[in-house]
Amino acid sequence: MKKSHGPAFRKERVELAPCSACRGKAVVKGVFFDLACDNCSASGWVEALTGNALPADELVTQLSLRLQAAERQIQEMRTSRAMGPEGIYQEGNRRGAGGTTYTGD
C-alpha cells in the first residue's frame, strides 16, 4: 500500500559529500583568520547530488544515520570469526588434556 500523506515511515538517507569550498573542514581561510564556510553552513558537508547545504536538523539526522552505519560495520569487523584452517585452529575444541584446546602441533 502506497503512503499518500503524513511523514514517511522511515527516514530517507541523503548522500553527503565534503563541501568543495572548504574541503570538508567547515572553515575557509580569511585574510587574517579562519571564517565559517557559507557554502555548507559551517558543517563541512553538503548534499552530494545538488551541492546544497542541508538544514541543521536534517544534517544532524543524516550524520547520525552515517555514524550508526559505521558503528555497525566496526562491530561486524570486531566479531567476525576466522574461516578455514585458521578458524579451526583458533576455535576451542576441548579435545586436549583437561578439556583444553587440542591443535595437533
A tleap script that builds the chain and sets N, CA, C and O, in Angstrom:
source leaprc.protein.ff14SB
mol = sequence {
  NMET LYS LYS SER HIE GLY PRO ALA PHE ARG
  LYS GLU ARG VAL GLU LEU ALA PRO CYS SER
  ALA CYS ARG GLY LYS ALA VAL VAL LYS GLY
  VAL PHE PHE ASP LEU ALA CYS ASP ASN CYS
  SER ALA SER GLY TRP VAL GLU ALA LEU THR
  GLY ASN ALA LEU PRO ALA ASP GLU LEU VAL
  THR GLN LEU SER LEU ARG LEU GLN ALA ALA
  GLU ARG GLN ILE GLN GLU MET ARG THR SER
  ARG ALA MET GLY PRO GLU GLY ILE TYR GLN
  GLU GLY ASN ARG ARG GLY ALA GLY GLY THR
  THR TYR THR GLY CASP
}
set mol.1.N position { 0.849 -1.175 0.000 }
set mol.1.CA position { 0.000 0.000 0.000 }
set mol.1.C position { 0.894 1.238 0.000 }
set mol.1.O position { 1.812 1.341 0.813 }
set mol.2.N position { 0.635 2.149 -0.883 }
set mol.2.CA position { 1.414 3.376 -1.011 }
set mol.2.C position { 0.912 4.423 -0.033 }
set mol.2.O position { -0.292 4.648 0.090 }
set mol.3.N position { 1.852 5.065 0.666 }
set mol.3.CA position { 1.513 6.105 1.628 }
set mol.3.C position { 1.194 7.389 0.865 }
set mol.3.O position { 1.960 7.795 -0.008 }
set mol.4.N position { 0.065 8.034 1.188 }
set mol.4.CA position { -0.349 9.202 0.425 }
set mol.4.C position { -0.173 10.516 1.179 }
set mol.4.O position { -0.097 11.568 0.545 }
set mol.5.N position { -0.107 10.492 2.505 }
set mol.5.CA position { 0.084 11.733 3.254 }
set mol.5.C position { 0.727 11.415 4.608 }
set mol.5.O position { 0.783 10.260 5.031 }
set mol.6.N position { 1.203 12.450 5.263 }
set mol.6.CA position { 1.857 12.284 6.555 }
set mol.6.C position { 3.347 12.024 6.389 }
set mol.6.O position { 3.844 11.909 5.268 }
set mol.7.N position { 4.061 11.931 7.515 }
set mol.7.CA position { 5.507 11.703 7.436 }
set mol.7.C position { 5.818 10.285 6.953 }
set mol.7.O position { 4.991 9.382 7.080 }
set mol.8.N position { 6.987 10.107 6.413 }
set mol.8.CA position { 7.408 8.799 5.909 }
set mol.8.C position { 7.619 7.838 7.071 }
set mol.8.O position { 7.918 8.259 8.188 }
set mol.9.N position { 7.464 6.552 6.803 }
set mol.9.CA position { 7.666 5.539 7.832 }
set mol.9.C position { 9.134 5.444 8.243 }
set mol.9.O position { 9.443 5.244 9.417 }
set mol.10.N position { 10.019 5.587 7.290 }
set mol.10.CA position { 11.449 5.514 7.555 }
set mol.10.C position { 12.111 6.778 7.013 }
set mol.10.O position { 11.672 7.340 6.010 }
set mol.11.N position { 13.157 7.210 7.678 }
set mol.11.CA position { 13.897 8.403 7.255 }
set mol.11.C position { 14.749 8.054 6.040 }
set mol.11.O position { 15.506 7.083 6.062 }
set mol.12.N position { 14.622 8.836 5.000 }
set mol.12.CA position { 15.385 8.603 3.784 }
set mol.12.C position { 16.816 9.089 3.970 }
set mol.12.O position { 17.042 10.194 4.462 }
set mol.13.N position { 17.783 8.261 3.575 }
set mol.13.CA position { 19.185 8.651 3.657 }
set mol.13.C position { 19.541 9.547 2.480 }
set mol.13.O position { 19.208 9.248 1.333 }
set mol.14.N position { 20.210 10.629 2.772 }
set mol.14.CA position { 20.692 11.556 1.755 }
set mol.14.C position { 22.201 11.359 1.657 }
set mol.14.O position { 22.904 11.369 2.667 }
set mol.15.N position { 22.688 11.181 0.438 }
set mol.15.CA position { 24.126 11.033 0.255 }
set mol.15.C position { 24.807 12.372 0.524 }
set mol.15.O position { 24.410 13.402 -0.020 }
set mol.16.N position { 25.822 12.345 1.356 }
set mol.16.CA position { 26.571 13.547 1.710 }
set mol.16.C position { 27.944 13.505 1.058 }
set mol.16.O position { 28.493 12.433 0.804 }
set mol.17.N position { 28.482 14.670 0.796 }
set mol.17.CA position { 29.819 14.802 0.239 }
set mol.17.C position { 30.513 15.955 0.960 }
set mol.17.O position { 29.845 16.875 1.431 }
set mol.18.N position { 31.833 15.921 1.051 }
set mol.18.CA position { 32.541 17.061 1.637 }
set mol.18.C position { 32.311 18.318 0.807 }
set mol.18.O position { 32.231 18.258 -0.419 }
set mol.19.N position { 32.207 19.436 1.477 }
set mol.19.CA position { 31.996 20.722 0.812 }
set mol.19.C position { 33.204 21.038 -0.070 }
set mol.19.O position { 34.349 20.881 0.355 }
set mol.20.N position { 32.941 21.484 -1.297 }
set mol.20.CA position { 34.036 21.787 -2.216 }
set mol.20.C position { 34.735 23.106 -1.864 }
set mol.20.O position { 35.912 23.282 -2.177 }
set mol.21.N position { 34.026 24.024 -1.222 }
set mol.21.CA position { 34.623 25.326 -0.890 }
set mol.21.C position { 35.626 25.211 0.254 }
set mol.21.O position { 36.710 25.792 0.192 }
set mol.22.N position { 35.268 24.464 1.297 }
set mol.22.CA position { 36.150 24.352 2.467 }
set mol.22.C position { 36.832 22.991 2.546 }
set mol.22.O position { 37.604 22.743 3.472 }
set mol.23.N position { 36.557 22.104 1.586 }
set mol.23.CA position { 37.119 20.749 1.538 }
set mol.23.C position { 36.777 19.936 2.785 }
set mol.23.O position { 37.582 19.127 3.246 }
set mol.24.N position { 35.576 20.158 3.329 }
set mol.24.CA position { 35.104 19.390 4.471 }
set mol.24.C position { 35.615 19.865 5.813 }
set mol.24.O position { 35.402 19.183 6.815 }
set mol.25.N position { 36.280 21.005 5.874 }
set mol.25.CA position { 36.856 21.491 7.129 }
set mol.25.C position { 35.960 22.480 7.862 }
set mol.25.O position { 36.263 22.836 9.001 }
set mol.26.N position { 34.882 22.931 7.261 }
set mol.26.CA position { 33.890 23.839 7.844 }
set mol.26.C position { 34.370 25.276 7.978 }
set mol.26.O position { 33.587 26.144 8.365 }
set mol.27.N position { 35.620 25.550 7.673 }
set mol.27.CA position { 36.141 26.927 7.721 }
set mol.27.C position { 36.942 27.202 6.458 }
set mol.27.O position { 37.534 26.299 5.867 }
set mol.28.N position { 36.947 28.465 6.058 }
set mol.28.CA position { 37.760 28.899 4.922 }
set mol.28.C position { 38.768 29.922 5.423 }
set mol.28.O position { 38.544 30.594 6.430 }
set mol.29.N position { 39.858 30.025 4.722 }
set mol.29.CA position { 40.933 30.924 5.124 }
set mol.29.C position { 40.566 32.355 4.776 }
set mol.29.O position { 40.326 32.672 3.611 }
set mol.30.N position { 40.523 33.212 5.770 }
set mol.30.CA position { 40.316 34.636 5.536 }
set mol.30.C position { 41.662 35.325 5.407 }
set mol.30.O position { 42.699 34.668 5.333 }
set mol.31.N position { 41.644 36.633 5.379 }
set mol.31.CA position { 42.898 37.376 5.273 }
set mol.31.C position { 43.724 37.215 6.544 }
set mol.31.O position { 44.929 36.973 6.480 }
set mol.32.N position { 43.069 37.351 7.707 }
set mol.32.CA position { 43.797 37.273 8.963 }
set mol.32.C position { 43.441 36.049 9.806 }
set mol.32.O position { 44.255 35.607 10.617 }
set mol.33.N position { 42.239 35.493 9.628 }
set mol.33.CA position { 41.817 34.366 10.457 }
set mol.33.C position { 40.814 33.511 9.683 }
set mol.33.O position { 40.341 33.907 8.617 }
set mol.34.N position { 40.500 32.352 10.222 }
set mol.34.CA position { 39.555 31.444 9.572 }
set mol.34.C position { 38.126 31.947 9.727 }
set mol.34.O position { 37.743 32.457 10.780 }
set mol.35.N position { 37.341 31.795 8.656 }
set mol.35.CA position { 35.936 32.201 8.645 }
set mol.35.C position { 35.056 30.968 8.453 }
set mol.35.O position { 35.461 30.003 7.806 }
set mol.36.N position { 33.859 31.008 9.015 }
set mol.36.CA position { 32.902 29.916 8.823 }
set mol.36.C position { 32.518 29.851 7.346 }
set mol.36.O position { 32.267 30.879 6.718 }
set mol.37.N position { 32.474 28.649 6.803 }
set mol.37.CA position { 32.147 28.459 5.388 }
set mol.37.C position { 30.664 28.746 5.160 }
set mol.37.O position { 29.807 28.170 5.831 }
set mol.38.N position { 30.364 29.628 4.220 }
set mol.38.CA position { 28.979 29.968 3.905 }
set mol.38.C position { 28.334 28.929 2.980 }
set mol.38.O position { 27.112 28.782 2.964 }
set mol.39.N position { 29.148 28.221 2.221 }
set mol.39.CA position { 28.623 27.251 1.266 }
set mol.39.C position { 27.941 26.066 1.958 }
set mol.39.O position { 26.930 25.568 1.464 }
set mol.40.N position { 28.483 25.607 3.097 }
set mol.40.CA position { 27.953 24.428 3.790 }
set mol.40.C position { 27.381 24.764 5.161 }
set mol.40.O position { 27.106 23.853 5.942 }
set mol.41.N position { 27.196 26.020 5.472 }
set mol.41.CA position { 26.718 26.480 6.780 }
set mol.41.C position { 27.647 26.021 7.900 }
set mol.41.O position { 27.196 25.666 8.989 }
set mol.42.N position { 28.933 26.033 7.622 }
set mol.42.CA position { 29.986 25.682 8.575 }
set mol.42.C position { 29.842 24.273 9.128 }
set mol.42.O position { 30.122 24.037 10.303 }
set mol.43.N position { 29.402 23.324 8.282 }
set mol.43.CA position { 29.306 21.928 8.719 }
set mol.43.C position { 30.354 21.053 8.039 }
set mol.43.O position { 30.744 20.024 8.589 }
set mol.44.N position { 30.812 21.442 6.863 }
set mol.44.CA position { 31.774 20.634 6.124 }
set mol.44.C position { 31.109 19.635 5.197 }
set mol.44.O position { 31.799 18.974 4.420 }
set mol.45.N position { 29.774 19.501 5.252 }
set mol.45.CA position { 29.045 18.528 4.448 }
set mol.45.C position { 27.968 19.209 3.622 }
set mol.45.O position { 27.318 20.146 4.085 }
set mol.46.N position { 27.783 18.739 2.408 }
set mol.46.CA position { 26.713 19.206 1.532 }
set mol.46.C position { 26.032 17.993 0.906 }
set mol.46.O position { 26.562 16.883 0.943 }
set mol.47.N position { 24.865 18.215 0.336 }
set mol.47.CA position { 24.162 17.142 -0.359 }
set mol.47.C position { 24.959 16.780 -1.611 }
set mol.47.O position { 25.335 17.663 -2.382 }
set mol.48.N position { 25.218 15.492 -1.820 }
set mol.48.CA position { 26.104 15.056 -2.900 }
set mol.48.C position { 25.532 15.366 -4.283 }
set mol.48.O position { 26.284 15.741 -5.183 }
set mol.49.N position { 24.236 15.219 -4.468 }
set mol.49.CA position { 23.656 15.417 -5.800 }
set mol.49.C position { 23.574 16.878 -6.206 }
set mol.49.O position { 23.872 17.222 -7.350 }
set mol.50.N position { 23.172 17.739 -5.282 }
set mol.50.CA position { 22.953 19.140 -5.630 }
set mol.50.C position { 24.078 20.067 -5.187 }
set mol.50.O position { 24.262 21.134 -5.771 }
set mol.51.N position { 24.827 19.679 -4.169 }
set mol.51.CA position { 25.871 20.546 -3.636 }
set mol.51.C position { 25.346 21.610 -2.701 }
set mol.51.O position { 26.085 22.517 -2.317 }
set mol.52.N position { 24.069 21.516 -2.325 }
set mol.52.CA position { 23.463 22.490 -1.419 }
set mol.52.C position { 23.660 22.080 0.034 }
set mol.52.O position { 23.746 20.895 0.355 }
set mol.53.N position { 23.731 23.078 0.904 }
set mol.53.CA position { 23.831 22.813 2.338 }
set mol.53.C position { 22.498 22.290 2.857 }
set mol.53.O position { 21.438 22.721 2.403 }
set mol.54.N position { 22.551 21.370 3.801 }
set mol.54.CA position { 21.342 20.840 4.423 }
set mol.54.C position { 20.960 21.697 5.618 }
set mol.54.O position { 21.836 22.285 6.252 }
set mol.55.N position { 19.664 21.784 5.944 }
set mol.55.CA position { 19.273 22.472 7.181 }
set mol.55.C position { 19.886 21.749 8.382 }
set mol.55.O position { 20.166 20.553 8.311 }
set mol.56.N position { 20.092 22.464 9.469 }
set mol.56.CA position { 20.796 21.908 10.634 }
set mol.56.C position { 20.114 20.664 11.180 }
set mol.56.O position { 20.799 19.693 11.498 }
set mol.57.N position { 18.787 20.656 11.302 }
set mol.57.CA position { 18.114 19.486 11.862 }
set mol.57.C position { 18.237 18.272 10.944 }
set mol.57.O position { 18.382 17.148 11.425 }
set mol.58.N position { 18.181 18.484 9.635 }
set mol.58.CA position { 18.349 17.385 8.677 }
set mol.58.C position { 19.789 16.880 8.677 }
set mol.58.O position { 20.025 15.677 8.569 }
set mol.59.N position { 20.747 17.790 8.796 }
set mol.59.CA position { 22.150 17.413 8.816 }
set mol.59.C position { 22.463 16.547 10.032 }
set mol.59.O position { 23.186 15.557 9.921 }
set mol.60.N position { 21.929 16.912 11.179 }
set mol.60.CA position { 22.147 16.124 12.397 }
set mol.60.C position { 21.611 14.713 12.207 }
set mol.60.O position { 22.271 13.743 12.578 }
set mol.61.N position { 20.427 14.591 11.635 }
set mol.61.CA position { 19.822 13.280 11.407 }
set mol.61.C position { 20.663 12.452 10.444 }
set mol.61.O position { 20.908 11.272 10.695 }
set mol.62.N position { 21.106 13.056 9.347 }
set mol.62.CA position { 21.888 12.324 8.345 }
set mol.62.C position { 23.241 11.891 8.898 }
set mol.62.O position { 23.699 10.783 8.621 }
set mol.63.N position { 23.878 12.752 9.672 }
set mol.63.CA position { 25.161 12.378 10.277 }
set mol.63.C position { 24.978 11.269 11.304 }
set mol.63.O position { 25.839 10.398 11.432 }
set mol.64.N position { 23.873 11.289 12.033 }
set mol.64.CA position { 23.584 10.223 12.978 }
set mol.64.C position { 23.382 8.897 12.262 }
set mol.64.O position { 23.871 7.867 12.727 }
set mol.65.N position { 22.670 8.904 11.140 }
set mol.65.CA position { 22.479 7.674 10.365 }
set mol.65.C position { 23.809 7.130 9.861 }
set mol.65.O position { 24.035 5.920 9.880 }
set mol.66.N position { 24.688 8.020 9.412 }
set mol.66.CA position { 26.021 7.583 8.946 }
set mol.66.C position { 26.850 7.023 10.086 }
set mol.66.O position { 27.545 6.022 9.913 }
set mol.67.N position { 26.784 7.655 11.250 }
set mol.67.CA position { 27.533 7.182 12.414 }
set mol.67.C position { 27.048 5.805 12.842 }
set mol.67.O position { 27.862 4.932 13.143 }
set mol.68.N position { 25.741 5.598 12.875 }
set mol.68.CA position { 25.193 4.304 13.260 }
set mol.68.C position { 25.622 3.219 12.278 }
set mol.68.O position { 25.948 2.107 12.695 }
set mol.69.N position { 25.627 3.521 10.991 }
set mol.69.CA position { 26.063 2.544 9.990 }
set mol.69.C position { 27.543 2.214 10.165 }
set mol.69.O position { 27.937 1.055 10.042 }
set mol.70.N position { 28.361 3.222 10.450 }
set mol.70.CA position { 29.791 2.994 10.658 }
set mol.70.C position { 30.035 2.164 11.916 }
set mol.70.O position { 30.899 1.287 11.920 }
set mol.71.N position { 29.277 2.436 12.990 }
set mol.71.CA position { 29.431 1.649 14.209 }
set mol.71.C position { 29.007 0.197 13.997 }
set mol.71.O position { 29.636 -0.710 14.542 }
set mol.72.N position { 27.947 -0.040 13.213 }
set mol.72.CA position { 27.541 -1.408 12.894 }
set mol.72.C position { 28.640 -2.126 12.126 }
set mol.72.O position { 28.926 -3.293 12.392 }
set mol.73.N position { 29.255 -1.433 11.177 }
set mol.73.CA position { 30.322 -2.027 10.382 }
set mol.73.C position { 31.535 -2.351 11.252 }
set mol.73.O position { 32.150 -3.404 11.085 }
set mol.74.N position { 31.884 -1.466 12.172 }
set mol.74.CA position { 33.003 -1.715 13.087 }
set mol.74.C position { 32.702 -2.917 13.969 }
set mol.74.O position { 33.575 -3.758 14.187 }
set mol.75.N position { 31.479 -3.009 14.479 }
set mol.75.CA position { 31.093 -4.121 15.329 }
set mol.75.C position { 31.155 -5.442 14.562 }
set mol.75.O position { 31.601 -6.450 15.109 }
set mol.76.N position { 30.716 -5.447 13.312 }
set mol.76.CA position { 30.792 -6.650 12.492 }
set mol.76.C position { 32.233 -7.071 12.265 }
set mol.76.O position { 32.541 -8.263 12.273 }
set mol.77.N position { 33.119 -6.102 12.063 }
set mol.77.CA position { 34.529 -6.426 11.846 }
set mol.77.C position { 35.166 -6.985 13.117 }
set mol.77.O position { 36.016 -7.872 13.044 }
set mol.78.N position { 34.771 -6.484 14.253 }
set mol.78.CA position { 35.327 -6.976 15.518 }
set mol.78.C position { 34.867 -8.389 15.828 }
set mol.78.O position { 35.629 -9.183 16.381 }
set mol.79.N position { 33.629 -8.709 15.478 }
set mol.79.CA position { 33.079 -10.012 15.830 }
set mol.79.C position { 33.224 -11.041 14.724 }
set mol.79.O position { 32.765 -12.173 14.878 }
set mol.80.N position { 33.850 -10.678 13.613 }
set mol.80.CA position { 33.995 -11.642 12.534 }
set mol.80.C position { 34.909 -12.771 12.986 }
set mol.80.O position { 35.948 -12.544 13.605 }
set mol.81.N position { 34.508 -13.958 12.669 }
set mol.81.CA position { 35.259 -15.142 13.068 }
set mol.81.C position { 36.189 -15.546 11.939 }
set mol.81.O position { 35.913 -15.312 10.762 }
set mol.82.N position { 37.290 -16.155 12.325 }
set mol.82.CA position { 38.237 -16.641 11.333 }
set mol.82.C position { 37.628 -17.827 10.595 }
set mol.82.O position { 36.903 -18.626 11.188 }
set mol.83.N position { 37.919 -17.943 9.310 }
set mol.83.CA position { 37.376 -19.005 8.478 }
set mol.83.C position { 38.501 -19.956 8.069 }
set mol.83.O position { 39.680 -19.614 8.153 }
set mol.84.N position { 38.124 -21.128 7.635 }
set mol.84.CA position { 39.077 -22.084 7.097 }
set mol.84.C position { 39.971 -22.673 8.172 }
set mol.84.O position { 39.567 -22.782 9.330 }
set mol.85.N position { 41.202 -23.058 7.788 }
set mol.85.CA position { 42.114 -23.702 8.737 }
set mol.85.C position { 42.430 -22.829 9.955 }
set mol.85.O position { 42.591 -23.338 11.065 }
set mol.86.N position { 42.516 -21.527 9.744 }
set mol.86.CA position { 42.803 -20.632 10.866 }
set mol.86.C position { 41.674 -20.659 11.890 }
set mol.86.O position { 41.927 -20.646 13.095 }
set mol.87.N position { 40.439 -20.697 11.420 }
set mol.87.CA position { 39.290 -20.740 12.313 }
set mol.87.C position { 39.256 -22.021 13.122 }
set mol.87.O position { 38.951 -22.000 14.315 }
set mol.88.N position { 39.568 -23.139 12.477 }
set mol.88.CA position { 39.602 -24.420 13.181 }
set mol.88.C position { 40.711 -24.409 14.223 }
set mol.88.O position { 40.531 -24.915 15.331 }
set mol.89.N position { 41.856 -23.836 13.872 }
set mol.89.CA position { 42.997 -23.787 14.787 }
set mol.89.C position { 42.683 -22.941 16.015 }
set mol.89.O position { 43.055 -23.317 17.126 }
set mol.90.N position { 42.004 -21.803 15.837 }
set mol.90.CA position { 41.759 -20.893 16.953 }
set mol.90.C position { 40.517 -21.245 17.756 }
set mol.90.O position { 40.366 -20.780 18.886 }
set mol.91.N position { 39.638 -22.042 17.206 }
set mol.91.CA position { 38.406 -22.403 17.899 }
set mol.91.C position { 38.699 -23.432 18.985 }
set mol.91.O position { 39.471 -24.366 18.767 }
set mol.92.N position { 38.091 -23.264 20.138 }
set mol.92.CA position { 38.284 -24.222 21.231 }
set mol.92.C position { 37.516 -25.504 20.957 }
set mol.92.O position { 36.307 -25.469 20.727 }
set mol.93.N position { 38.216 -26.649 20.980 }
set mol.93.CA position { 37.544 -27.911 20.695 }
set mol.93.C position { 37.482 -28.838 21.913 }
set mol.93.O position { 36.833 -29.882 21.852 }
set mol.94.N position { 38.132 -28.484 22.997 }
set mol.94.CA position { 38.121 -29.235 24.263 }
set mol.94.C position { 38.525 -30.691 24.093 }
set mol.94.O position { 37.980 -31.554 24.782 }
set mol.95.N position { 39.455 -30.991 23.206 }
set mol.95.CA position { 39.923 -32.355 22.984 }
set mol.95.C position { 41.278 -32.613 23.643 }
set mol.95.O position { 41.761 -33.745 23.624 }
set mol.96.N position { 41.886 -31.607 24.212 }
set mol.96.CA position { 43.192 -31.770 24.828 }
set mol.96.C position { 43.074 -32.232 26.274 }
set mol.96.O position { 41.981 -32.505 26.770 }
set mol.97.N position { 44.214 -32.314 26.931 }
set mol.97.CA position { 44.263 -32.761 28.324 }
set mol.97.C position { 43.518 -31.770 29.210 }
set mol.97.O position { 43.768 -30.567 29.148 }
set mol.98.N position { 42.601 -32.279 30.037 }
set mol.98.CA position { 41.839 -31.424 30.948 }
set mol.98.C position { 40.836 -30.538 30.248 }
set mol.98.O position { 40.427 -29.517 30.802 }
set mol.99.N position { 40.424 -30.903 29.032 }
set mol.99.CA position { 39.439 -30.115 28.293 }
set mol.99.C position { 40.008 -28.900 27.606 }
set mol.99.O position { 39.256 -28.011 27.207 }
set mol.100.N position { 41.322 -28.836 27.456 }
set mol.100.CA position { 41.930 -27.704 26.773 }
set mol.100.C position { 41.808 -27.877 25.265 }
set mol.100.O position { 41.380 -28.932 24.796 }
set mol.101.N position { 42.172 -26.873 24.516 }
set mol.101.CA position { 42.101 -26.924 23.072 }
set mol.101.C position { 43.265 -27.741 22.526 }
set mol.101.O position { 44.420 -27.456 22.843 }
set mol.102.N position { 42.978 -28.751 21.714 }
set mol.102.CA position { 43.999 -29.550 21.052 }
set mol.102.C position { 44.175 -29.033 19.644 }
set mol.102.O position { 43.212 -29.001 18.878 }
set mol.103.N position { 45.370 -28.631 19.283 }
set mol.103.CA position { 45.629 -28.077 17.966 }
set mol.103.C position { 46.416 -29.024 17.079 }
set mol.103.O position { 46.531 -28.770 15.880 }
set mol.104.N position { 46.949 -30.081 17.605 }
set mol.104.CA position { 47.684 -31.036 16.789 }
set mol.104.C position { 49.124 -30.645 16.565 }
set mol.104.O position { 49.805 -31.312 15.786 }
set mol.105.N position { 49.623 -29.616 17.193 }
set mol.105.CA position { 51.011 -29.178 16.994 }
set mol.105.C position { 51.963 -30.092 17.722 }
set mol.105.O position { 53.176 -29.886 17.674 }
savepdb mol mol.pdb
quit
